[in-house]
Amino acid sequence: MRFRVLPRAIPAAAILGALMSHAVAAPEIVVDEKSHDFGILYSEEHQTVTHRFEFQNVGDATLTIQDIKTSCGCTRAEMAKREIPPGESATLVAELQFRDHRFKDSIRISLMTNDPAHPVFEVGLTGFLLRHWILEPPSIEEIVAVTGQTTERAVGVVSNQLLEEAPWEILSISSDHPQLAATLGGKPKVESKQGFRMTQYSLGVRIAGGESPSLGEQGTLYLRTSDPAYPVLRLPVRWLVEGDLTLSTRNVYVLRSRLFRPPPTAGDQDRNRRKVVVSSRSKTPFRITSVDLGPPFAVEWDRERVSDTAELILSITGEKAQHAEGTLSIHTDREREPVHQVRVRGEAQEIQAIFSAPTTQHHFGNILKGEAKFIERTFTVSNLGTRPLDLCVQEVHETDAKLSGANLPPGASAAIALRADLSRKEGAFDLWATIASNDPTKATETFRLTGLILPPWRLEPSTLSFRTVQPNEEEERMVSLRQVFPSWKKPLIPQPSQTDNGEVAIRPGKTMATYDSEGLGHAETEISVVLTPRSSVSGKYSVSIPIQVNEPGARGIPPLRVEWQILGDLRARPSPLVFFPKAGGAADQKPTRLKLYSKGSLPFAIKGVQAPENVSISEIERHPTSISYEVRLLSELKGEPTILFQTDRPGEPEIEVGILVSEGREGSASASAR
């Protein structure tokens, strides 16, 4: 059987539209089996399970398998053929590796395809993986028994078998050690699952301490079953027997940390040292005569102490970083229990200075220009290491940096004070100081003061340029006036104003204000600027007009510069003159033609010409209402040169033409007639 994922229901109108239009070729993926159930398998008999999925392209375009992903790293999926033409098939081989026994397994395999209906196409493997018998724990280790007493441990035993198989049972239990025994506790618990039966037993293991202490005993419990495949189950057991003397621990981990540890206070234990306590159950005094433990471990104890308890302090020595392990043998004056052993493992980390700073940056947020001339911030640096930490100021950027200490013992701290002058700054700032240290992992650390200085007033644009205008004709443009002020104040309101001759008038709109979380208000006013030129003389004009507000004497408000240009009857073409360089940078020697003319076809005359020394001008044609010139560059030009023509017109005495040497592209320059 083939399985096909059907798309959602499509409206009839959409189907009709598709039939009436040209069909677009597309691939379509189908598979013989969406999910393969491998049933119930025993992990002792199967390490892997493999299945082959057969895919087919039933569309009318090539199917491409772009990628294959699995939901578990224990599954491998391979497909030799990734390009499947229409009508052809390909095989995906999926292999599930059983890393451990488990109950139900469900693995997804995702294919990334170019099928528009199934960009992600999934298949899967499902089933049960069991073990015949499970012992939890599979062995018993490091049990401490006491002479004359019995020590017990509980072990869980689980059997899994198919429902059609006859139930398995534990028939008997035996041991190869006289002090080791076990019995089954109560009736087993039986649960029926999907196709198999799980039986749970409780096994009580007993270890008799005997009459004499022992450093190590071992034995095996044998569980005989009715399972023909596993007639005997083995449970290894290891234990030791204590007599009157007992140890607080049989395993010790010693760490010499690279981090500074403060000296222990009363009642606290040094975390770089570990304590082992030997005590007498009967409160009978004894003495530790000697200990054996090789380097890099060291042991401290009171050799002369005779008491019912004794303490041994373990540490790890040496300068270099290392891992080590060994066995601590403790010799006492007791004849029946002369030796006790402790397993010791340890790590010595490298002795070094460690640079630590809780924070290395302070952001001041928005600062109103003029409100804060200086800013200051103190950072804390600590030495968390086990060597002294050396500090010095390596580099600063527009800030003063002072260290309260240049040499920090382990565990000590110092202050780094940064101070900066903001009186000449505006906009975003990032001021910093770099501190160098002898920490091998952090040779330098940079401490920063950041923020944003906002000007109280900002005019955008600050210069308003009108293109060529006609005398006595009104032109209007808009500018925006923004102000920042303390939130406890009200914004200042711009007032209407104009120049003395009335050429430029300012007409403010409504002022809108908002307030932020840093104690500042922000206001914006849209201002209409109206220009009505009074002069009819050609030329460039400009005026600077102050912005007036409802608070006389307010400072810092930028004036508005207004520029405009009036063109009269006399014109120049082209304007500006453009020359293109030759290869190597020299100016093109080919002359350029320039024409001066009257737009109103009125006669005029040129009385004189002023030009740079390296510019040659020759008149080539003259008419009553126009004059033509040939202009040539004699050498390289510098700056922004112009040619000035004097006319016989009282209202337009001059015509100015700019010169531009292009760098391979068209440029622009100013030209005007006055």
C-alpha positions, 0 to 999 in steps of 0.5 A: 500500500502507498501512503500519500499526504493529501493537501487541504480542501481547495475551493472549487473556484480555485480548482476551476481557475487552475484548470483554465490556466496552464498547469505548472509542473511539480514533483510529488513524493509518495512512500510505500510505508509511512511508519515501520513497526519492527515489533518487539526485539531483545537487545541481547540478540539484536544490535541494530534494526534496518528497514528500507523505505521505497519512495516514488515520484508521481509528479511531472517534474524531477524530485530532489531530496535536499537533506535528510535528518533524524530525530535521534543520533542513534539512527542513520539514514542513507539515500544513494539517489537524491534526484528522482525523475518523474515516475521513478523510485529511490530507496532510503535505508534506515538503521537504528542502533540500540545503544541501551535497552529501553522500552518503546522507541519511536524515531522520525526521519525527515526528508527536505524536498522540492515537492511544494506540497510536502517540503518536509516529508516524514517517515518513522521507525517504531517498536519495543526493545527489551532485555530478557533480564535486568538487575538494578543495580547490576553489581553492588560495590563498596559496601561497609559491613560491621563485625557481628552485624548484618548489612542489607541491600535491595536489588530490583530484578526485572524479566521481560518476555513475549506474551506467547511465551511461558512465564519465567521464574527465579527458581533458586538463589545461591552464593559462593561466599559464606557471608553473602546471601539473598532471598526474594521478597514477597510475590513478584509484580506482573504487568502486561504491556503491548505484546510482552509481559514485565515481571518485577522481583525484589531481592534482599541481599544480606552481608554478615560482618563475621568476627574479624575486620577485613579490607576487602571481600567479594562474592557472587550471587547466582540466580537460577531461572526457568529461562532457557536462554539465561538459566543463571543470572550473576550479581557481583558483590564487593564489601569490607568489614569494619570492627570497632574503628570506623571511618567517616568516608572511604572516598575523598576528593581533594581540590587545590583551586585556582580561586582564592579561598578565605581562611576558614572561620571557627567551625568551618573547614578549609575547602582546599583541605579534606578531613577524614575522621577515625572513631571508636564505636566503643569509645575506646582510645587508640592512636594512629601510628603512621599513614601511607599516601604518596605525592602530590598528596599530603596528610596531617594528623596528631601523631601523639594523640590517644583518644577515641577519635582522630582526624586526618587532614588531606591536601594536594601540593605542588606548583603545577596543575595536575590530576592524581589518585592514590590510596591512603593507608591508616595504621593504628595501634589496634592488633585486630584492625591495624590498617584502614584504607581510603581512596583518594583522588585530587586535582591541583589547579594552576596557581595564578592571579585572576582579574575579576570585575563585576561590571566594566561599563556604565551607561549614563543614558541621555544627558542634556548638554550643559547640565553635567560638565563632568561625569564620574564612575568607580569600578571595582576590581578583585583578585580571585586568584592565588597569586598577587594581581598587578594592575596598571593603567595602560591607555586612556581615551578622553578620561582620567583614570586612577587606581586605588591599588596597583598590587592586590593580594589574593582576595583583595579588591581595588577601585578604578575611578574614571572622570571625564569632561563633557563640556565640549562634547555633543552626541554619543560618547564612549570614553574609556580606560584600559587596565593591564594585569598579570592575569594570563587569561585576561591581560587587559580589560577596558572600562567604559563610560557611555551615553548620549549628550543631547543639545537643548535645541536643534534646527533641521535644516539649519540652512534653508535654501530656495532655488531661483525665485522671482521678485515679490513672489511668495515661496514657502518651506518647512523646518523643524525645531526640536528642544530637550528640557528637564521634565519638570519644566514646560517647553518653550514656544517659538513665536512668529517673527520676520526680518526688518524688510519683511522678506523672510517670515517665520510662522511656528506651528503647534509645539508637541512634547513627550517625556522619557523615563530618564527625566527629560522632555522632548518637544518639536515645532514645525515652522513655516518659513515664507520668503518674499524677495524684494529685490529684482537684481540678479544674484545670491542673497542670504539672511540669518534670522533668530528664532524667538520664543516665549521666554526672553533671553533664552540661550542656545537657540540656533538662528535660521539661515535662509539663502536664495538666488534671483536670476535676471535677464542675462544668463550663461550656458553651460554653467558651470564649465566642465573640463575632463582630465586626460590619462595621467591627470592633466587637464584636457586641452580641447577648448570649451565653448561658453555663451552669454545671452539675454533671455529677453533678447535685449542688447547688452555689452561686456565691458571686462573679463576677470579670469584665473591666470591659467584660463585662456578666454577668446571671443569667437562670436558677437551679436547684440543679444549674445556673445560666445567665447572659447575657454581653454585650460592652460594648466591644472586648476586648484580650488573653485575658480570662477570667471567674472564678466562685467556688463553694461547693465546697471541692474546686472553688472556682473555674470559669474561662471564657475569652472569644474574639472571632473574626476570622471563623472559629471559634477556641479558648481555654482554660477550666477549673474549679478 
